[in-house]
Every structure is written in C-alpha cells, then in structure tokens.
Amino acid sequence: MSDTLAHGPDHIETATDPSAFAAWPTGLYEEMLKSGENGCVGSVLVSETDKLRVWHLRIAPGKRCQFHRHVNPYFWSALTAGTARGYFSSGVIKDVTHYPGETRHFNYGEGDYMLHAVENIGETELVFCTVEFIDGPNTPLAVPDSMRLSAQKG
C-alpha cells in the first residue's frame, strides 16, 4: 500500500522544493516555514473541552490569517459571504467564494495535517466558526492563553 492511501482524505503534504512556491507573494513561503506548529486555527478560541475547541475567525478585506496547522478532524461554517484565497503547504493557491451557512468537514489520520493560510481577497469581512475535535488521532497543538476569549475579555 502506498503512503498516499494510508493518509486521511484531507492530508496535504508540504512541498520540499521551494520552486513549488514560486507564484506566492514574497516572504510568504518563509512565513509558512516558521509557522509549522501553529495550532491557532482562528482569531479567538471561544470554547474548549477535553474533546473539542470552538474558534471564531475574522478576516478583514485585504488581510490574511496566519499560517496554521490542522492535525485532527474539524469542520468550519461560513457566517458571511466573501472570497478567499488559500495558500497550502503543497504550494497550491486556491480561490474560493463562500456563502453564509457553507460548511466543510475535514478528516485526518495519524500523522496527517494541513498547513495553510487564508487571505480575504473580497470586499466584505470573512467570518467563520471552526470546531476542532481534539480527541482525534493526533496530539492537539498547543494554543497560547492569549488566544482564549477569557484572556481577551479583560
């Protein structure tokens, strides 16, 4: 059995040849390399249990969220309409139009991940709610206290 078949359906390899990132804006590849263990998949962590984390992600027009890594099953729902550009660790750039209520589910096996960043290339704020299932096959990545809603309220 090949390595590809052993992975969950949403695993994305990180390209090892820098030429895979030739179409990326200057400095983005280097930023991605520094963010490989970033587990902050949203702007603020609003709720957390031993089984899941609930995040809100807000991206203003012309802005981008930081690169982050997903390691366990999760889903997101778009709360607003807009257009996003995804930068994936494979080197792929993908533009997507989102609509309110759109929901996508992702699944990762042991050792799997997706490392990416999302840029708002539209004219309206993008808002998502993401739910991570941290009791999945991989150890959840650390999240600094400063990302938790309780730390941001005070």
MDAnalysis code that builds the backbone (N, CA, C; Angstrom):
import MDAnalysis as mda
import numpy as np

u = mda.Universe.empty(462, n_residues=154, atom_resindex=np.repeat(np.arange(154), 3), trajectory=True)
u.add_TopologyAttr("name", ["N", "CA", "C"] * 154)
u.add_TopologyAttr("resid", np.arange(1, 155))
u.add_TopologyAttr("resname", ["MET", "SER", "ASP", "THR", "LEU", "ALA", "HIS", "GLY", "PRO", "ASP", "HIS", "ILE", "GLU", "THR", "ALA", "THR", "ASP", "PRO", "SER", "ALA", "PHE", "ALA", "ALA", "TRP", "PRO", "THR", "GLY", "LEU", "TYR", "GLU", "GLU", "MET", "LEU", "LYS", "SER", "GLY", "GLU", "ASN", "GLY", "CYS", "VAL", "GLY", "SER", "VAL", "LEU", "VAL", "SER", "GLU", "THR", "ASP", "LYS", "LEU", "ARG", "VAL", "TRP", "HIS", "LEU", "ARG", "ILE", "ALA", "PRO", "GLY", "LYS", "ARG", "CYS", "GLN", "PHE", "HIS", "ARG", "HIS", "VAL", "ASN", "PRO", "TYR", "PHE", "TRP", "SER", "ALA", "LEU", "THR", "ALA", "GLY", "THR", "ALA", "ARG", "GLY", "TYR", "PHE", "SER", "SER", "GLY", "VAL", "ILE", "LYS", "ASP", "VAL", "THR", "HIS", "TYR", "PRO", "GLY", "GLU", "THR", "ARG", "HIS", "PHE", "ASN", "TYR", "GLY", "GLU", "GLY", "ASP", "TYR", "MET", "LEU", "HIS", "ALA", "VAL", "GLU", "ASN", "ILE", "GLY", "GLU", "THR", "GLU", "LEU", "VAL", "PHE", "CYS", "THR", "VAL", "GLU", "PHE", "ILE", "ASP", "GLY", "PRO", "ASN", "THR", "PRO", "LEU", "ALA", "VAL", "PRO", "ASP", "SER", "MET", "ARG", "LEU", "SER", "ALA", "GLN", "LYS", "GLY"])
u.atoms.positions = np.array([
    [0.859, -1.179, 0.000],
    [0.000, 0.000, 0.000],
    [0.899, 1.235, 0.000],
    [0.544, 2.233, -0.808],
    [1.366, 3.443, -0.879],
    [1.080, 4.346, 0.318],
    [2.006, 5.279, 0.570],
    [1.819, 6.238, 1.663],
    [0.555, 7.065, 1.470],
    [0.233, 7.403, 0.224],
    [-0.935, 8.223, -0.053],
    [-2.205, 7.546, 0.457],
    [-2.330, 6.246, 0.246],
    [-3.527, 5.539, 0.677],
    [-3.624, 5.432, 2.189],
    [-2.500, 5.524, 2.891],
    [-2.511, 5.415, 4.347],
    [-3.015, 6.696, 5.006],
    [-3.004, 7.800, 4.285],
    [-3.417, 9.082, 4.844],
    [-4.933, 9.229, 4.843],
    [-5.407, 10.107, 5.755],
    [-6.805, 10.503, 5.728],
    [-7.076, 11.297, 4.457],
    [-8.331, 11.501, 4.105],
    [-8.665, 12.113, 2.820],
    [-8.251, 13.573, 2.664],
    [-7.953, 14.279, 3.739],
    [-7.663, 15.706, 3.635],
    [-6.224, 16.083, 3.960],
    [-5.351, 15.086, 4.094],
    [-3.936, 15.350, 4.352],
    [-3.316, 16.067, 3.152],
    [-2.508, 17.086, 3.424],
    [-1.789, 17.798, 2.370],
    [-0.313, 17.812, 2.727],
    [0.492, 17.229, 1.876],
    [1.944, 17.199, 2.086],
    [2.526, 18.606, 1.971],
    [3.632, 18.824, 2.626],
    [4.383, 20.066, 2.467],
    [5.432, 19.834, 1.390],
    [5.383, 20.638, 0.346],
    [6.348, 20.518, -0.744],
    [7.748, 20.817, -0.211],
    [8.717, 20.058, -0.667],
    [10.100, 20.257, -0.222],
    [10.921, 21.070, -1.219],
    [10.402, 21.254, -2.417],
    [11.099, 22.033, -3.434],
    [10.573, 23.466, -3.408],
    [11.420, 24.438, -3.057],
    [10.968, 25.834, -2.993],
    [10.337, 26.344, -4.287],
    [10.636, 25.720, -5.423],
    [10.047, 26.184, -6.680],
    [8.529, 25.975, -6.704],
    [8.000, 25.099, -5.840],
    [6.548, 24.890, -5.755],
    [5.832, 26.149, -5.263],
    [6.596, 27.088, -4.682],
    [6.023, 28.298, -4.104],
    [6.362, 29.550, -4.915],
    [6.805, 29.351, -6.152],
    [7.251, 30.466, -6.998],
    [6.154, 31.496, -7.245],
    [4.892, 31.085, -7.260],
    [3.782, 32.008, -7.529],
    [3.308, 32.737, -6.268],
    [3.857, 32.392, -5.118],
    [3.436, 33.019, -3.856],
    [4.038, 34.416, -3.722],
    [3.348, 35.316, -3.001],
    [3.933, 36.639, -2.723],
    [5.254, 36.503, -1.947],
    [6.131, 37.452, -2.137],
    [7.434, 37.456, -1.472],
    [7.274, 37.347, 0.042],
    [8.039, 36.467, 0.657],
    [8.067, 36.309, 2.106],
    [7.067, 35.313, 2.654],
    [6.072, 34.934, 1.866],
    [5.023, 34.037, 2.372],
    [5.546, 32.629, 2.626],
    [6.409, 32.135, 1.755],
    [6.994, 30.804, 1.927],
    [7.777, 30.746, 3.238],
    [8.584, 31.749, 3.517],
    [9.378, 31.790, 4.741],
    [8.471, 31.849, 5.972],
    [7.378, 32.622, 5.869],
    [6.413, 32.690, 6.965],
    [5.804, 31.315, 7.228],
    [5.466, 30.598, 6.158],
    [4.894, 29.270, 6.312],
    [5.873, 28.341, 7.042],
    [7.130, 28.388, 6.658],
    [8.127, 27.517, 7.279],
    [8.252, 27.770, 8.785],
    [8.076, 29.010, 9.206],
    [8.182, 29.371, 10.623],
    [6.922, 29.024, 11.413],
    [5.818, 28.736, 10.720],
    [4.520, 28.550, 11.376],
    [4.063, 27.097, 11.399],
    [4.953, 26.177, 11.153],
    [4.579, 24.773, 11.005],
    [3.890, 24.133, 12.186],
    [4.098, 24.655, 13.379],
    [3.468, 24.065, 14.571],
    [2.426, 24.988, 15.188],
    [1.950, 25.969, 14.428],
    [0.952, 26.900, 14.939],
    [-0.422, 26.226, 14.957],
    [-0.975, 26.042, 16.139],
    [-2.274, 25.412, 16.303],
    [-3.419, 26.389, 16.455],
    [-3.177, 27.670, 16.212],
    [-4.224, 28.693, 16.338],
    [-4.978, 28.773, 15.014],
    [-6.069, 28.029, 14.923],
    [-6.808, 27.912, 13.673],
    [-7.904, 28.965, 13.532],
    [-7.896, 29.963, 14.388],
    [-8.867, 31.041, 14.326],
    [-8.313, 32.291, 14.978],
    [-9.136, 33.324, 15.026],
    [-8.748, 34.592, 15.651],
    [-8.853, 34.527, 17.163],
    [-9.853, 33.775, 17.654],
    [-10.063, 33.648, 19.095],
    [-10.669, 32.278, 19.390],
    [-10.153, 31.634, 20.435],
    [-10.684, 30.353, 20.908],
    [-11.792, 30.670, 21.900],
    [-13.062, 30.430, 21.506],
    [-14.192, 30.860, 22.322],
    [-14.675, 29.799, 23.299],
    [-14.338, 28.534, 23.062],
    [-14.770, 27.458, 23.958],
    [-13.849, 26.266, 23.774],
    [-13.630, 25.523, 24.892],
    [-12.733, 24.371, 24.831],
    [-13.141, 23.348, 25.881],
    [-13.173, 22.079, 25.465],
    [-13.369, 20.966, 26.387],
    [-12.240, 19.977, 26.140],
    [-12.292, 18.828, 26.804],
    [-11.262, 17.819, 26.554],
    [-11.476, 17.116, 25.213],
    [-12.591, 17.409, 24.531],
    [-12.892, 16.762, 23.253],
    [-12.881, 17.711, 22.054],
    [-13.111, 19.009, 22.285],
    [-13.186, 19.911, 21.139],
    [-12.804, 21.333, 21.509],
    [-12.494, 22.095, 20.453],
    [-12.230, 23.530, 20.553],
    [-13.131, 24.237, 19.542],
    [-13.709, 25.355, 19.968],
    [-14.538, 26.168, 19.079],
    [-13.830, 27.505, 18.865],
    [-13.600, 27.838, 17.604],
    [-12.886, 29.045, 17.217],
    [-13.780, 29.969, 16.404],
    [-13.542, 31.273, 16.504],
    [-14.084, 32.247, 15.571],
    [-12.899, 32.791, 14.780],
    [-13.096, 32.953, 13.487],
    [-12.067, 33.508, 12.607],
    [-12.679, 34.668, 11.850],
    [-12.062, 35.824, 11.988],
    [-12.498, 37.023, 11.273],
    [-11.323, 37.518, 10.443],
    [-11.580, 37.762, 9.143],
    [-10.534, 38.269, 8.256],
    [-11.098, 39.463, 7.494],
    [-10.530, 40.628, 7.730],
    [-10.959, 41.853, 7.053],
    [-10.544, 41.810, 5.585],
    [-11.229, 42.567, 4.729],
    [-10.828, 42.637, 3.324],
    [-9.359, 43.047, 3.196],
    [-8.635, 42.331, 2.339],
    [-7.226, 42.620, 2.109],
    [-6.279, 42.051, 3.148],
    [-6.802, 41.390, 4.173],
    [-5.971, 40.823, 5.246],
    [-5.907, 39.310, 5.110],
    [-5.020, 38.709, 5.871],
    [-4.804, 37.273, 5.832],
    [-4.615, 36.757, 7.241],
    [-5.141, 35.574, 7.524],
    [-4.848, 34.939, 8.804],
    [-3.463, 34.320, 8.731],
    [-2.878, 34.074, 9.873],
    [-1.547, 33.467, 9.908],
    [-1.614, 32.008, 9.469],
    [-0.487, 31.495, 9.018],
    [-0.416, 30.072, 8.696],
    [-0.684, 29.277, 9.961],
    [-1.417, 28.196, 9.822],
    [-1.738, 27.330, 10.948],
    [-1.877, 25.895, 10.458],
    [-1.767, 24.979, 11.406],
    [-1.781, 23.549, 11.081],
    [-2.993, 22.884, 11.721],
    [-3.729, 22.159, 10.899],
    [-4.824, 21.306, 11.374],
    [-4.291, 19.889, 11.457],
    [-4.510, 19.217, 12.599],
    [-3.992, 17.853, 12.772],
    [-5.074, 16.836, 13.123],
    [-6.247, 17.305, 13.475],
    [-7.346, 16.414, 13.845],
    [-8.602, 16.796, 13.069],
    [-9.593, 15.901, 13.024],
    [-10.826, 16.223, 12.309],
    [-11.420, 17.551, 12.792],
    [-12.011, 18.286, 11.859],
    [-12.656, 19.559, 12.195],
    [-13.650, 19.910, 11.108],
    [-14.478, 20.905, 11.406],
    [-15.317, 21.497, 10.371],
    [-15.384, 22.990, 10.593],
    [-15.693, 23.710, 9.524],
    [-15.940, 25.136, 9.629],
    [-17.248, 25.461, 8.944],
    [-17.865, 26.556, 9.396],
    [-19.052, 27.109, 8.760],
    [-18.798, 28.583, 8.487],
    [-19.114, 29.019, 7.277],
    [-19.003, 30.430, 6.924],
    [-20.234, 31.158, 7.466],
    [-19.995, 32.266, 8.139],
    [-21.092, 33.062, 8.681],
    [-21.404, 34.257, 7.786],
    [-20.486, 34.558, 6.859],
    [-20.670, 35.662, 5.926],
    [-20.276, 35.207, 4.525],
    [-20.707, 35.956, 3.537],
    [-20.301, 35.706, 2.158],
    [-18.981, 36.428, 1.889],
    [-18.216, 35.906, 0.948],
    [-16.971, 36.569, 0.573],
    [-16.097, 35.676, -0.275],
    [-14.933, 36.216, -0.612],
    [-13.991, 35.498, -1.468],
    [-12.654, 35.365, -0.754],
    [-12.131, 34.149, -0.744],
    [-10.881, 33.861, -0.041],
    [-9.868, 33.244, -0.991],
    [-8.610, 33.427, -0.638],
    [-7.512, 32.771, -1.347],
    [-6.764, 31.936, -0.321],
    [-6.658, 30.652, -0.572],
    [-5.935, 29.750, 0.312],
    [-4.545, 29.472, -0.203],
    [-3.575, 29.509, 0.705],
    [-2.187, 29.149, 0.405],
    [-1.889, 27.868, 1.174],
    [-1.619, 26.793, 0.455],
    [-1.431, 25.484, 1.061],
    [0.031, 25.056, 1.000],
    [0.457, 24.272, 1.987],
    [1.859, 23.872, 2.107],
    [2.350, 23.027, 0.932],
    [1.466, 22.607, 0.073],
    [1.852, 21.892, -1.145],
    [2.327, 22.866, -2.221],
    [2.080, 24.170, -1.993],
    [2.381, 25.197, -2.980],
    [1.153, 25.649, -3.744],
    [0.056, 24.928, -3.601],
    [-1.185, 25.252, -4.299],
    [-1.782, 26.542, -3.744],
    [-2.311, 27.363, -4.637],
    [-3.091, 28.552, -4.303],
    [-4.493, 28.304, -4.851],
    [-5.500, 28.500, -3.998],
    [-6.870, 28.207, -4.425],
    [-7.795, 29.344, -4.006],
    [-8.544, 29.901, -4.975],
    [-9.530, 30.940, -4.697],
    [-10.907, 30.299, -4.569],
    [-11.663, 30.745, -3.553],
    [-12.969, 30.165, -3.260],
    [-13.941, 31.280, -2.892],
    [-15.179, 31.170, -3.371],
    [-16.245, 32.075, -2.973],
    [-17.086, 31.372, -1.910],
    [-17.270, 32.039, -0.770],
    [-18.017, 31.456, 0.354],
    [-19.396, 32.098, 0.473],
    [-20.335, 31.355, 1.054],
    [-21.687, 31.844, 1.280],
    [-22.105, 31.501, 2.704],
    [-22.984, 32.305, 3.314],
    [-23.406, 32.038, 4.695],
    [-24.017, 30.638, 4.823],
    [-23.570, 29.916, 5.822],
    [-24.051, 28.564, 6.071],
    [-23.228, 27.482, 5.402],
    [-22.352, 27.847, 4.477],
    [-21.484, 26.859, 3.843],
    [-20.675, 26.172, 4.937],
    [-20.621, 24.867, 4.899],
    [-19.912, 24.096, 5.916],
    [-19.094, 23.017, 5.232],
    [-17.844, 22.884, 5.656],
    [-16.957, 21.849, 5.104],
    [-16.347, 21.061, 6.243],
    [-16.255, 19.748, 6.064],
    [-15.693, 18.839, 7.058],
    [-14.370, 18.289, 6.546],
    [-13.415, 18.104, 7.465],
    [-12.091, 17.599, 7.124],
    [-11.722, 16.483, 8.086],
    [-10.992, 15.497, 7.577],
    [-10.615, 14.355, 8.402],
    [-9.135, 14.028, 8.188],
    [-8.445, 13.792, 9.286],
    [-7.019, 13.496, 9.240],
    [-6.727, 12.222, 10.016],
    [-5.845, 11.408, 9.463],
    [-5.407, 10.199, 10.137],
    [-4.177, 10.479, 10.981],
    [-3.662, 9.439, 11.585],
    [-2.473, 9.560, 12.435],
    [-1.304, 10.121, 11.628],
    [-0.710, 11.191, 12.139],
    [0.419, 11.833, 11.472],
    [0.038, 12.799, 10.361],
    [-1.240, 12.901, 10.035],
    [-1.701, 13.775, 8.956],
    [-1.823, 15.228, 9.415],
    [-1.892, 16.120, 8.448],
    [-2.088, 17.534, 8.749],
    [-2.437, 18.296, 7.489],
    [-2.848, 19.542, 7.685],
    [-2.955, 20.531, 6.618],
    [-2.395, 21.829, 7.184],
    [-1.423, 22.389, 6.504],
    [-0.803, 23.657, 6.877],
    [-1.189, 24.670, 5.807],
    [-1.855, 25.756, 6.229],
    [-2.322, 26.729, 5.242],
    [-2.590, 28.086, 5.887],
    [-2.851, 29.053, 5.032],
    [-3.284, 30.392, 5.441],
    [-4.400, 30.811, 4.502],
    [-5.259, 31.709, 4.976],
    [-6.397, 32.186, 4.191],
    [-6.332, 33.708, 4.099],
    [-6.439, 34.210, 2.878],
    [-6.435, 35.652, 2.625],
    [-7.815, 36.071, 2.133],
    [-8.303, 37.197, 2.620],
    [-9.578, 37.733, 2.164],
    [-9.309, 38.602, 0.941],
    [-9.706, 38.127, -0.233],
    [-9.493, 38.889, -1.468],
    [-10.786, 39.558, -1.940],
    [-11.799, 39.530, -1.091],
    [-13.081, 40.162, -1.413],
    [-13.212, 41.530, -0.780],
    [-14.438, 42.029, -0.796],
    [-14.722, 43.376, -0.295],
    [-15.496, 43.375, 1.008],
    [-15.805, 42.188, 1.546],
    [-16.544, 42.082, 2.800],
    [-15.737, 41.246, 3.793],
    [-15.980, 41.480, 5.080],
    [-15.286, 40.700, 6.102],
    [-15.698, 39.240, 5.998],
    [-14.719, 38.336, 6.096],
    [-14.984, 36.903, 6.161],
    [-15.063, 36.500, 7.626],
    [-16.109, 35.768, 7.996],
    [-16.273, 35.296, 9.366],
    [-16.619, 33.813, 9.314],
    [-15.873, 33.022, 10.068],
    [-16.075, 31.577, 10.137],
    [-16.147, 31.135, 11.592],
    [-16.829, 30.034, 11.825],
    [-16.777, 29.319, 13.092],
    [-16.175, 27.955, 12.779],
    [-15.130, 27.585, 13.510],
    [-14.436, 26.317, 13.293],
    [-14.509, 25.481, 14.559],
    [-14.818, 24.217, 14.404],
    [-14.853, 23.279, 15.529],
    [-13.826, 22.192, 15.256],
    [-12.826, 22.102, 16.155],
    [-11.790, 21.061, 16.076],
    [-12.113, 19.954, 17.068],
    [-11.983, 18.725, 16.643],
    [-12.162, 17.582, 17.535],
    [-10.777, 17.150, 18.027],
    [-10.384, 17.651, 19.205],
    [-9.013, 17.452, 19.683],
    [-8.795, 16.083, 20.304],
    [-9.837, 15.253, 20.317],
    [-9.665, 13.882, 20.788],
    [-9.432, 12.937, 19.608],
    [-8.950, 13.485, 18.490],
    [-8.675, 12.700, 17.289],
    [-7.395, 11.894, 17.406],
    [-6.875, 11.407, 16.279],
    [-5.728, 10.507, 16.285],
    [-4.383, 11.167, 16.597],
    [-4.332, 12.502, 16.583],
    [-3.068, 13.213, 16.804],
    [-3.159, 14.098, 18.047],
    [-2.024, 14.297, 18.694],
    [-1.972, 15.188, 19.850],
    [-2.302, 16.597, 19.382],
    [-3.269, 17.263, 20.023],
    [-3.597, 18.622, 19.592],
    [-2.416, 19.559, 19.780],
    [-2.301, 20.528, 18.906],
    [-1.225, 21.505, 19.013],
    [-1.538, 22.494, 20.127],
    [-0.490, 23.029, 20.705],
    [-0.636, 23.981, 21.810],
    [-1.267, 25.280, 21.322],
    [-2.010, 25.908, 22.228],
    [-2.636, 27.202, 21.962],
    [-2.268, 28.132, 23.112],
    [-1.647, 29.277, 22.824],
    [-1.307, 30.203, 23.912],
    [-2.559, 30.771, 24.570],
    [-2.465, 31.040, 25.857],
    [-3.604, 31.592, 26.606],
    [-4.117, 32.889, 25.988],
    [-3.239, 33.652, 25.346],
    [-3.645, 34.935, 24.766],
    [-4.674, 34.770, 23.642],
    [-4.824, 33.562, 23.096],
    [-5.797, 33.295, 22.044],
    [-7.176, 32.946, 22.594],
    [-7.263, 32.714, 23.893],
    [-8.525, 32.313, 24.506],
    [-9.386, 33.548, 24.798],
    [-10.686, 33.412, 24.597],
    [-11.619, 34.501, 24.805],
    [-11.493, 35.079, 26.214],
    [-11.307, 34.224, 27.198],
    [-11.198, 34.700, 28.588],
    [-10.037, 35.677, 28.752],
    [-8.944, 35.461, 28.027],
    [-7.790, 36.357, 28.113],
    [-8.045, 37.653, 27.357],
    [-8.887, 37.618, 26.346],
    [-9.134, 38.803, 25.521],
    [-10.238, 39.686, 26.091],
    [-11.060, 39.154, 27.003],
    [-12.143, 39.948, 27.588],
    [-11.623, 41.022, 28.538],
    [-10.543, 40.705, 29.265],
    [-10.048, 41.620, 30.286],
    [-9.197, 42.649, 29.716],
])
